[in-house]
Amino acid sequence: MGAGEESRHGQAARHHLLDRRSPTPLWAQLAHDLRQRAAGGEFADRVDTEEELTEAYGVSRATVRQAIRSLESEGLIERHQGKGTYIASSRFDQPLHGLYSLASTITDQGASEHSMVRALRQTVGGRRARHLGLPVDAEVIYVERLRMAGAEPLALDRSWLPTEVGVKLLDADLSSGSLYEALGTRCGILVTGGRERIWPLNPAERERKLLGLPGGFAAFAIERLALAGDTPVEWRESIVRGDRYSFSVEWPSGAGAGAGAD
């Protein structure tokens, strides 16, 4: 069977999937079939265009558009102007109510997490050492991890730790879980607090490719100083995908009420 015959055969098969005598509208039947195909991994690159779906299923453009709108409202697909329609990646929401762990955020929302450890070594801290209260020529432990949510990258973490704090991490398995868990179990260090700064960032092309961040999306840049009591134990610089991650804040009832609240 030639390529053209295969295409016509596939289109005919799709025609038969829709029951024009059913009380279920054609757009709902089409949405159901697209949902099943997406679950089977058919649309890894992109969802078929409206023209392709119209031809394959033998329905009107209006029917295709209604099915696509339905799937978009469910959050299953995303449409990018001029680029096509894609299966939506899982988005992870991070509440900002205190010290948090990316590993826990991922697993708490039903996905598997692991890290690709790109670097784990002792090196000169340079300007990052100053954040730890150390001279620029001080030796530190450097950890670089690509944080994965399921099969996709979510964040790139770069951490600098004082040598006396993190030296026992050099032979640790950091491919899963939180760095702070490893600090506790391997080094006897308990992170009790710190501070963090977040801003939007257009990553460099190398980092964009590493994270799999689509064009047109920004990322979050995060700087964090972690403390054990009053002692700095980690300086971290992270880049997190803006298309898969969000931050949220809740105010207690009555917070901000009164003059000056907006």
C-alpha positions as CSV (number, residue, x, y, z in Angstrom):
1,M,0.0,0.0,0.0
2,G,1.5,3.4,-1.0
3,A,1.7,6.5,1.2
4,G,-1.3,8.1,-0.5
5,E,-3.4,4.9,-0.1
6,E,-2.4,4.7,3.6
7,S,-3.5,8.3,4.1
8,R,-6.9,7.7,2.4
9,H,-7.3,4.5,4.4
10,G,-6.6,6.3,7.7
11,Q,-9.0,9.1,6.8
12,A,-11.7,6.6,5.9
13,A,-11.2,4.8,9.2
14,R,-11.6,8.1,11.1
15,H,-14.8,8.8,9.2
16,H,-16.3,5.6,10.5
17,L,-15.4,6.5,14.1
18,L,-18.2,9.2,14.1
19,D,-21.7,7.9,14.4
20,R,-24.0,10.4,12.6
21,R,-27.1,8.7,13.9
22,S,-26.0,9.1,17.5
23,P,-27.7,11.7,19.8
24,T,-24.1,12.7,20.8
25,P,-23.1,15.7,18.8
26,L,-20.3,15.2,16.2
27,W,-18.1,17.7,17.9
28,A,-18.3,15.7,21.2
29,Q,-17.6,12.5,19.4
30,L,-14.6,14.1,17.7
31,A,-13.3,15.6,21.0
32,H,-13.6,12.1,22.6
33,D,-11.6,10.5,19.8
34,L,-8.9,13.2,20.0
35,R,-8.8,12.7,23.8
36,Q,-8.2,9.0,23.3
37,R,-5.5,9.6,20.6
38,A,-3.7,12.1,22.9
39,A,-3.7,9.6,25.7
40,G,-2.1,7.1,23.4
41,G,0.7,9.5,22.6
42,E,-0.2,10.2,19.0
43,F,0.3,13.9,19.2
44,A,3.8,14.1,20.6
45,D,4.8,16.8,18.1
46,R,1.6,18.7,17.6
47,V,-2.1,18.2,17.2
48,D,-3.4,17.9,13.6
49,T,-4.4,21.2,12.0
50,E,-8.1,22.1,11.5
51,E,-7.8,21.4,7.8
52,E,-6.3,17.9,8.5
53,L,-9.0,17.1,11.1
54,T,-11.7,18.3,8.8
55,E,-10.5,16.0,6.0
56,A,-9.7,13.0,8.2
57,Y,-13.0,13.0,10.0
58,G,-15.2,14.2,7.2
59,V,-16.8,17.0,9.3
60,S,-17.2,20.7,9.0
61,R,-14.6,23.3,10.1
62,A,-17.2,24.5,12.7
63,T,-17.4,21.0,14.2
64,V,-13.6,20.7,14.4
65,R,-13.4,24.2,16.1
66,Q,-16.0,23.3,18.7
67,A,-14.2,20.1,19.6
68,I,-10.9,22.0,19.8
69,R,-12.4,24.7,22.0
70,S,-13.8,21.9,24.3
71,L,-10.4,20.3,24.7
72,E,-8.8,23.7,25.3
73,S,-11.3,24.5,28.0
74,E,-10.4,21.2,29.7
75,G,-6.7,22.2,29.7
76,L,-5.8,19.2,27.5
77,I,-4.4,21.3,24.6
78,E,-2.8,24.7,24.1
79,R,-3.0,26.8,21.0
80,H,0.0,29.0,20.1
81,Q,-0.7,31.7,17.5
82,G,1.2,31.0,14.3
83,K,2.8,27.8,15.7
84,G,0.0,25.3,16.0
85,T,-1.9,23.3,18.7
86,Y,-0.1,21.2,21.2
87,I,-0.9,18.8,24.1
88,A,-0.6,20.9,27.3
89,S,2.2,20.1,29.6
90,S,1.3,19.6,33.3
91,R,1.6,22.8,35.2
92,F,2.8,22.8,38.8
93,D,1.5,25.4,41.3
94,Q,3.8,26.4,44.1
95,P,2.1,28.1,47.1
96,L,4.4,30.7,48.7
97,H,3.7,30.3,52.4
98,G,7.2,29.4,53.6
99,L,10.2,27.2,52.8
100,Y,9.2,24.8,50.1
101,S,10.7,21.9,48.1
102,L,10.4,21.5,44.4
103,A,10.6,17.7,44.7
104,S,7.6,17.7,47.1
105,T,5.7,20.1,44.9
106,I,6.1,17.7,41.9
107,T,5.1,14.5,43.8
108,D,2.3,16.2,45.7
109,Q,0.7,17.0,42.4
110,G,0.8,13.5,41.2
111,A,4.0,13.4,39.0
112,S,7.2,11.5,39.5
113,E,10.4,13.5,40.1
114,H,14.1,12.9,39.6
115,S,17.2,14.9,38.9
116,M,19.9,14.7,36.3
117,V,23.1,15.6,38.3
118,R,25.2,17.6,35.8
119,A,27.9,18.6,38.3
120,L,28.9,17.7,41.8
121,R,32.4,18.9,42.7
122,Q,34.5,21.0,45.0
123,T,35.6,24.3,43.4
124,V,36.4,28.0,44.0
125,G,33.2,29.8,44.9
126,G,34.1,33.2,43.2
127,R,31.4,35.9,43.6
128,R,28.8,33.3,44.8
129,A,31.0,32.7,47.9
130,R,30.2,36.2,49.1
131,H,26.5,35.2,49.5
132,L,27.7,32.5,52.0
133,G,29.8,35.0,53.9
134,L,33.0,33.6,52.5
135,P,35.9,35.2,50.6
136,V,35.8,34.9,46.8
137,D,38.7,32.4,46.7
138,A,37.1,30.0,49.3
139,E,36.5,26.4,48.2
140,V,32.8,25.4,48.0
141,I,30.8,22.4,47.0
142,Y,29.0,23.1,43.6
143,V,25.9,21.1,42.7
144,E,24.1,21.5,39.3
145,R,20.9,19.5,38.7
146,L,18.3,19.4,35.9
147,R,15.1,18.8,37.8
148,M,12.6,16.5,36.0
149,A,8.8,16.2,36.4
150,G,7.9,13.0,34.8
151,A,9.9,12.7,31.5
152,E,10.2,16.5,31.0
153,P,12.6,19.0,32.5
154,L,11.1,21.6,34.8
155,A,14.0,23.5,36.4
156,L,17.8,24.0,36.3
157,D,19.2,24.3,39.8
158,R,22.8,25.5,40.6
159,S,23.8,25.4,44.3
160,W,26.9,26.5,46.1
161,L,27.5,25.3,49.7
162,P,30.4,25.9,52.1
163,T,32.8,23.0,52.0
164,E,32.4,22.2,55.7
165,V,28.6,22.0,55.2
166,G,28.4,20.0,51.9
167,V,31.6,18.0,51.6
168,K,29.7,14.7,52.5
169,L,27.5,15.3,49.5
170,L,30.3,14.5,47.1
171,D,29.6,10.8,47.1
172,A,25.8,11.1,47.7
173,D,23.1,10.1,45.3
174,L,21.3,13.3,44.5
175,S,19.2,11.9,41.6
176,S,16.0,12.1,43.5
177,G,14.5,14.0,46.4
178,S,15.4,17.3,48.0
179,L,18.9,18.6,48.5
180,Y,17.9,19.6,52.0
181,E,16.9,16.1,52.8
182,A,20.4,15.0,51.8
183,L,21.9,17.8,53.9
184,G,19.9,16.5,56.9
185,T,20.7,12.8,56.5
186,R,24.3,13.0,55.2
187,C,25.6,16.1,56.8
188,G,23.4,16.6,59.9
189,I,22.4,20.1,58.7
190,L,18.8,21.3,59.1
191,V,17.7,24.2,56.9
192,T,15.5,26.4,59.1
193,G,14.9,29.4,56.9
194,G,16.2,31.9,54.4
195,R,15.2,34.3,51.7
196,E,14.3,34.2,48.1
197,R,14.0,36.6,45.1
198,I,11.9,35.7,42.0
199,W,11.7,37.6,38.6
200,P,10.9,36.8,35.0
201,L,13.7,35.8,32.7
202,N,14.2,35.2,29.0
203,P,16.8,32.4,29.2
204,A,19.8,32.0,27.0
205,E,19.3,29.7,24.1
206,R,21.5,26.9,25.7
207,E,19.4,27.0,28.8
208,R,16.1,27.1,26.8
209,K,17.1,24.0,24.9
210,L,18.2,22.2,28.1
211,L,14.8,22.9,29.7
212,G,12.8,22.2,26.6
213,L,11.2,25.6,27.0
214,P,9.2,26.5,23.9
215,G,9.8,29.8,22.1
216,G,7.5,32.6,23.2
217,F,7.6,31.5,26.9
218,A,9.7,33.2,29.6
219,A,11.1,31.4,32.7
220,F,11.3,32.3,36.4
221,A,14.7,33.2,37.8
222,I,15.0,32.4,41.5
223,E,17.8,33.2,43.9
224,R,17.7,31.6,47.3
225,L,19.9,31.9,50.4
226,A,19.2,29.0,52.8
227,L,20.1,29.3,56.5
228,A,20.6,26.9,59.3
229,G,19.8,29.2,62.2
230,D,21.8,32.3,61.3
231,T,24.4,30.4,59.3
232,P,24.3,30.4,55.4
233,V,24.4,26.9,54.1
234,E,23.4,27.2,50.5
235,W,23.3,29.9,47.7
236,R,21.1,28.7,44.9
237,E,20.3,30.1,41.4
238,S,17.4,28.4,39.6
239,I,15.7,28.8,36.2
240,V,12.2,27.3,36.2
241,R,10.0,26.8,33.1
242,G,7.3,29.5,33.0
243,D,5.0,27.4,30.8
244,R,4.9,24.6,33.5
245,Y,5.2,26.4,36.8
246,S,3.3,29.1,38.7
247,F,3.3,30.6,42.2
248,S,0.3,31.3,44.3
249,V,-0.3,33.2,47.6
250,E,-3.3,33.0,49.9
251,W,-4.2,35.7,52.4
252,P,-5.9,34.8,55.6
253,S,-9.5,36.1,56.0
254,G,-9.5,39.8,56.6
255,A,-5.8,40.3,55.7
256,G,-5.1,43.7,54.1
257,A,-8.6,45.0,54.9
258,G,-8.9,48.6,55.7
259,A,-7.2,51.8,54.5
260,G,-4.5,51.3,51.9
261,A,-5.7,47.9,50.7
262,D,-6.1,47.5,47.0
